[in-house]
């Protein structure tokens, strides 16, 4: 009788162990799936970040160019140069507004 009860207890223990292992395997699989999702999102964010950095650098270069132009125009002090400087400044502002509008419309990828 004691051999039968030991066998049943061992069977129950193995069954419990199998359930625990199956649960651990499921948790591991779910974690791996989540990792893949997060890696994909990270790749998209890295790509968007790179694009935005490039756009920012381009804007900074344009700003620096416009500032150099303004300094040169201010140095000449003619009324015609003053008008041109004002036009350059206005054009620069308009170009920046358009760039930021396009960037805002493109926007970063949606977070889920």
SEKOLNU-537693 format. One record per residue: residue in three letters; x negated, z, y of N, C-alpha, C, O in turn; residue number from 1. Coordinates in pm, whole numbers, padded with zeros to 5 digits, always signed. Layout:
BEGIN
KESE   drendo    neast      nup   nnorth   caeast     caup   canorth    ceast      cup   cnorth    oeast      oup   onorth   bapa
KESE      ALA        X        Z        Y        X        Z         Y        X        Z        Y        X        Z        Y    NUM
...
END
This chain:
BEGIN
KESE   drendo    neast      nup   nnorth   caeast     caup   canorth    ceast      cup   cnorth    oeast      oup   onorth   bapa
KESE      UNK   -00085   +00000   -00119   +00000   +00000    +00000   -00088   +00000   +00124   -00058   -00068   +00221      1
KESE      UNK   -00196   +00076   +00120   -00282   +00085    +00237   -00351   -00047   +00263   -00379   -00079   +00379      2
KESE      UNK   -00380   -00126   +00161   -00442   -00257    +00178   -00346   -00352   +00247   -00387   -00431   +00331      3
KESE      UNK   -00216   -00345   +00210   -00116   -00430    +00274   -00100   -00394   +00420   -00094   -00483   +00504      4
KESE      UNK   -00093   -00267   +00453   -00073   -00228    +00592   -00197   -00264   +00675   -00183   -00299   +00792      5
KESE      UNK   -00316   -00255   +00617   -00438   -00295    +00688   -00438   -00444   +00714   -00479   -00489   +00821      6
KESE      UNK   -00392   -00522   +00617   -00383   -00667    +00632   -00284   -00705   +00742   -00312   -00796   +00820      7
KESE      UNK   -00169   -00637   +00749   -00068   -00664    +00851   -00124   -00628   +00988   -00104   -00701   +01085      8
KESE      UNK   -00194   -00513   +00997   -00252   -00470    +01124   -00359   -00570   +01170   -00367   -00603   +01288      9
KESE      UNK   -00440   -00618   +01076   -00544   -00715    +01110   -00481   -00845   +01156   -00531   -00910   +01249     10
KESE      UNK   -00370   -00885   +01092   -00299   -01006    +01130   -00241   -00992   +01270   -00249   -01085   +01350     11
KESE      UNK   -00183   -00875   +01299   -00127   -00849    +01432   -00237   -00851   +01537   -00219   -00905   +01646     12
KESE      UNK   -00350   -00793   +01505   -00463   -00789    +01598   -00513   -00930   +01625   -00544   -00964   +01739     13
KESE      UNK   -00523   -01013   +01521   -00565   -01151    +01539   -00463   -01228   +01623   -00501   -01309   +01708     14
KESE      UNK   -00337   -01203   +01600   -00233   -01270    +01677   -00243   -01230   +01824   -00231   -01314   +01913     15
KESE      UNK   -00265   -01100   +01849   -00282   -01053    +01988   -00406   -01117   +02050   -00402   -01160   +02165     16
KESE      UNK   -00514   -01122   +01975   -00637   -01181    +02025   -00617   -01329   +02056   -00666   -01380   +02156     17
KESE      UNK   -00544   -01399   +01967   -00516   -01541    +01991   -00436   -01560   +02119   -00462   -01653   +02195     18
KESE      UNK   -00338   -01472   +02143   -00256   -01482    +02265   -00343   -01456   +02389   -00330   -01525   +02490     19
KESE      UNK   -00430   -01358   +02380   -00517   -01326    +02493   -00611   -01443   +02522   -00631   -01481   +02638     20
KESE      UNK   -00668   -01499   +02416   -00758   -01613    +02432   -00682   -01733   +02489   -00733   -01803   +02577     21
KESE      UNK   -00562   -01756   +02439   -00481   -01867    +02491   -00450   -01845   +02639   -00453   -01939   +02718     22
KESE      UNK   -00420   -01722   +02677   -00393   -01691    +02818   -00516   -01713   +02905   -00508   -01769   +03014     23
KESE      UNK   -00631   -01670   +02854   -00756   -01690    +02928   -00786   -01839   +02942   -00828   -01885   +03048     24
KESE      UNK   -00765   -01915   +02834   -00788   -02060    +02840   -00696   -02128   +02940   -00738   -02217   +03014     25
KESE      UNK   -00569   -02085   +02944   -00475   -02142    +03041   -00518   -02108   +03182   -00518   -02195   +03269     26
KESE      UNK   -00557   -01983   +03206   -00604   -01943    +03339   -00727   -02024   +03380   -00738   -02065   +03495     27
KESE      UNK   -00817   -02046   +03286   -00937   -02124    +03313   -00901   -02268   +03347   -00955   -02326   +03441     28
KESE      UNK   -00810   -02326   +03270   -00766   -02463    +03296   -00702   -02474   +03434   -00732   -02566   +03510     29
KESE      UNK   -00614   -02378   +03467   -00548   -02377    +03598   -00651   -02365   +03711   -00640   -02432   +03813     30
KESE      UNK   -00751   -02280   +03690   -00856   -02262    +03791   -00936   -02390   +03809   -00973   -02426   +03920     31
KESE      UNK   -00963   -02459   +03699   -01037   -02585    +03707   -00956   -02691   +03782   -01011   -02766   +03862     32
KESE      UNK   -00826   -02697   +03756   -00739   -02791    +03825   -00737   -02762   +03975   -00744   -02854   +04056     33
KESE      UNK   -00728   -02635   +04010   -00727   -02594    +04150   -00860   -02630   +04216   -00863   -02674   +04331     34
KESE      UNK   -00970   -02612   +04145   -01102   -02647    +04195   -01111   -02796   +04226   -01163   -02835   +04330     35
KESE      UNK   -01060   -02878   +04136   -01061   -03023    +04158   -00980   -03058   +04282   -01023   -03139   +04364     36
KESE      UNK   -00862   -02997   +04297   -00779   -03021    +04416   -00854   -02983   +04543   -00857   -03059   +04640     37
KESE      UNK   -00915   -02866   +04542   -00985   -02817    +04661   -01109   -02903   +04691   -01142   -02924   +04807     38
KESE      UNK   -01175   -02951   +04589   -01291   -03038    +04612   -01247   -03169   +04676   -01314   -03221   +04765     39
KESE      UNK   -01132   -03224   +04631   -01079   -03346    +04691   -01043   -03323   +04837   -01075   -03405   +04923     40
KESE      UNK   -00976   -03211   +04865   -00941   -03180    +05004   -01067   -03163   +05088   -01072   -03210   +05202     41
KESE      UNK   -01168   -03098   +05033   -01292   -03077    +05105   -01359   -03211   +05138   -01410   -03228   +05249     42
KESE      UNK   -01359   -03304   +05043   -01418   -03435    +05068   -01347   -03504   +05184   -01411   -03565   +05270     43
KESE      UNK   -01213   -03495   +05186   -01137   -03558    +05294   -01169   -03492   +05429   -01184   -03559   +05530     44
KESE      UNK   -01179   -03359   +05427   -01209   -03288    +05551   -01350   -03319   +05600   -01373   -03332   +05720     45
KESE      UNK   -01444   -03330   +05509   -01582   -03364    +05546   -01584   -03503   +05610   -01652   -03525   +05710     46
KESE      UNK   -01511   -03596   +05551   -01505   -03732    +05604   -01442   -03733   +05744   -01492   -03799   +05834     47
KESE      UNK   -01333   -03660   +05760   -01267   -03652    +05891   -01359   -03585   +05993   -01365   -03627   +06108     48
KESE      UNK   -01429   -03482   +05950   -01520   -03412    +06040   -01633   -03505   +06085   -01669   -03507   +06203     49
KESE      UNK   -01686   -03583   +05993   -01792   -03679    +06027   -01741   -03781   +06129   -01810   -03815   +06225     50
KESE      UNK   -01618   -03829   +06106   -01559   -03929    +06197   -01542   -03868   +06336   -01573   -03933   +06437     51
KESE      UNK   -01493   -03745   +06342   -01474   -03680    +06471   -01606   -03652   +06542   -01615   -03664   +06664     52
KESE      UNK   -01708   -03615   +06466   -01841   -03594    +06526   -01894   -03724   +06585   -01951   -03725   +06694     53
KESE      UNK   -01874   -03834   +06512   -01919   -03964    +06562   -01845   -04001   +06690   -01905   -04051   +06785     54
KESE      UNK   -01714   -03977   +06693   -01635   -04005    +06813   -01681   -03918   +06929   -01691   -03965   +07043     55
KESE      UNK   -01708   -03792   +06902   -01755   -03702    +07006   -01889   -03749   +07061   -01910   -03750   +07182     56
KESE      UNK   -01979   -03787   +06972   -02110   -03836    +07017   -02095   -03960   +07104   -02163   -03974   +07205     57
KESE      UNK   -02005   -04050   +07064   -01981   -04170    +07143   -01926   -04135   +07281   -01968   -04192   +07382     58
KESE      UNK   -01834   -04041   +07287   -01778   -03996    +07415   -01887   -03934   +07502   -01891   -03957   +07623     59
KESE      UNK   -01974   -03856   +07442   -02082   -03793    +07517   -02177   -03898   +07573   -02224   -03886   +07686     60
KESE      UNK   -02206   -04000   +07494   -02293   -04107    +07541   -02229   -04181   +07658   -02296   -04212   +07757     61
KESE      UNK   -02100   -04208   +07648   -02029   -04275    +07757   -02027   -04187   +07881   -02044   -04236   +07993     62
KESE      UNK   -02005   -04057   +07862   -02006   -03964    +07976   -02142   -03963   +08042   -02153   -03969   +08164     63
KESE      UNK   -02248   -03954   +07961   -02383   -03953    +08016   -02413   -04081   +08093   -02475   -04077   +08200     64
KESE      UNK   -02369   -04193   +08040   -02389   -04320    +08109   -02314   -04319   +08242   -02369   -04357   +08345     65
KESE      UNK   -02190   -04275   +08240   -02109   -04271    +08363   -02171   -04175   +08465   -02172   -04204   +08584     66
KESE      UNK   -02223   -04062   +08419   -02287   -03968    +08511   -02411   -04030   +08575   -02434   -04014   +08694     67
KESE      UNK   -02491   -04101   +08495   -02609   -04168    +08551   -02568   -04271   +08656   -02628   -04282   +08763     68
KESE      UNK   -02464   -04346   +08623   -02413   -04446    +08718   -02366   -04378   +08846   -02395   -04427   +08956     69
KESE      UNK   -02296   -04268   +08834   -02246   -04197    +08953   -02361   -04145   +09038   -02357   -04154   +09160     70
KESE      UNK   -02464   -04091   +08974   -02580   -04040    +09048   -02646   -04155   +09124   -02682   -04139   +09241     71
KESE      UNK   -02662   -04267   +09060   -02724   -04383    +09126   -02639   -04432   +09242   -02690   -04468   +09348     72
KESE      UNK   -02508   -04434   +09221   -02419   -04482    +09328   -02415   -04386   +09445   -02410   -04429   +09560     73
KESE      UNK   -02416   -04258   +09418   -02415   -04158    +09526   -02542   -04168   +09608   -02540   -04145   +09729     74
KESE      UNK   -02651   -04201   +09543   -02779   -04211    +09613   -02778   -04325   +09715   -02843   -04314   +09819     75
KESE      UNK   -02709   -04430   +09688   -02709   -04547    +09778   -02623   -04524   +09903   -02650   -04586   +10006     76
KESE      UNK   -02523   -04440   +09899   -02441   -04397    +10014   -02372   -04510   +10090   -02345   -04494   +10209     77
KESE      UNK   -02343   -04620   +10030   -02266   -04722    +10102   -02119   -04707   +10066   -02087   -04656   +09959     78
KESE      UNK   -02034   -04749   +10152   -01890   -04734    +10125   -01848   -04817   +10004   -01761   -04777   +09926     79
KESE      UNK   -01910   -04932   +09989   -01878   -05015    +09873   -01919   -04945   +09744   -01846   -04949   +09645     80
KESE      UNK   -02034   -04881   +09746   -02079   -04807    +09629   -01987   -04688   +09601   -01960   -04655   +09486     81
KESE      UNK   -01938   -04625   +09708   -01845   -04513    +09691   -01717   -04556   +09622   -01664   -04486   +09536     82
KESE      UNK   -01669   -04672   +09661   -01547   -04725    +09598   -01573   -04758   +09451   -01490   -04732   +09364     83
KESE      UNK   -01689   -04815   +09426   -01724   -04850    +09289   -01739   -04724   +09203   -01696   -04721   +09088     84
KESE      UNK   -01800   -04621   +09261   -01815   -04494    +09188   -01679   -04436   +09154   -01657   -04387   +09044     85
KESE      UNK   -01588   -04442   +09249   -01452   -04392    +09225   -01385   -04472   +09114   -01317   -04415   +09028     86
KESE      UNK   -01405   -04603   +09116   -01347   -04688    +09012   -01408   -04658   +08876   -01336   -04651   +08776     87
KESE      UNK   -01541   -04639   +08871   -01607   -04605    +08745   -01554   -04473   +08692   -01527   -04459   +08572     88
KESE      UNK   -01539   -04376   +08781   -01488   -04245    +08740   -01346   -04258   +08686   -01312   -04200   +08583     89
KESE      UNK   -01265   -04335   +08755   -01127   -04357    +08711   -01125   -04429   +08575   -01048   -04393   +08486     90
KESE      UNK   -01209   -04530   +08562   -01216   -04605    +08435   -01263   -04513   +08323   -01210   -04519   +08212     91
KESE      UNK   -01360   -04431   +08351   -01411   -04337    +08252   -01300   -04241   +08208   -01278   -04220   +08089     92
KESE      UNK   -01230   -04184   +08304   -01119   -04093    +08271   -01015   -04163   +08185   -00968   -04108   +08086     93
KESE      UNK   -00980   -04285   +08224   -00879   -04360    +08149   -00929   -04388   +08007   -00853   -04375   +07911     94
KESE      UNK   -01055   -04427   +07994   -01112   -04455    +07861   -01110   -04329   +07775   -01077   -04335   +07657     95
KESE      UNK   -01144   -04215   +07833   -01144   -04089    +07758   -01002   -04052   +07717   -00980   -04008   +07604     96
KESE      UNK   -00906   -04068   +07807   -00766   -04038    +07772   -00721   -04125   +07655   -00656   -04076   +07562     97
KESE      UNK   -00754   -04253   +07660   -00715   -04342    +07551   -00781   -04302   +07419   -00717   -04304   +07314     98
KESE      UNK   -00908   -04265   +07425   -00979   -04223    +07303   -00915   -04096   +07244   -00892   -04087   +07124     99
KESE      UNK   -00886   -04000   +07329   -00827   -03876    +07279   -00685   -03898   +07229   -00642   -03834   +07133    100
KESE      UNK   -00612   -03989   +07292   -00478   -04022    +07242   -00488   -04084   +07103   -00411   -04050   +07013    101
KESE      UNK   -00584   -04177   +07087   -00600   -04242    +06957   -00644   -04140   +06853   -00597   -04144   +06740    102
KESE      UNK   -00734   -04050   +06890   -00780   -03947    +06796   -00666   -03854   +06759   -00652   -03814   +06643    103
KESE      UNK   -00583   -03819   +06858   -00470   -03730    +06830   -00368   -03799   +06741   -00309   -03736   +06653    104
KESE      UNK   -00346   -03929   +06762   -00251   -04002    +06679   -00305   -04014   +06536   -00228   -04002   +06440    105
KESE      UNK   -00434   -04037   +06522   -00494   -04046    +06389   -00490   -03909   +06323   -00455   -03897   +06206    106
KESE      UNK   -00525   -03807   +06400   -00517   -03668    +06355   -00596   -03641   +06229   -00634   -03733   +06156    107
KESE      UNK   -00621   -03513   +06204   -00688   -03475    +06078   -00591   -03488   +05962   -00470   -03489   +05983    108
KESE      UNK   -00642   -03497   +05839   -00553   -03505    +05724   -00466   -03380   +05713   -00509   -03269   +05746    109
KESE      UNK   -00343   -03400   +05667   -00249   -03288    +05653   -00299   -03188   +05550   -00346   -03226   +05443    110
KESE      UNK   -00287   -03061   +05584   -00325   -02955    +05490   -00206   -02922   +05403   -00092   -02917   +05451    111
KESE      UNK   -00232   -02901   +05278   -00121   -02867    +05187   -00148   -02736   +05123   -00067   -02689   +05043    112
END
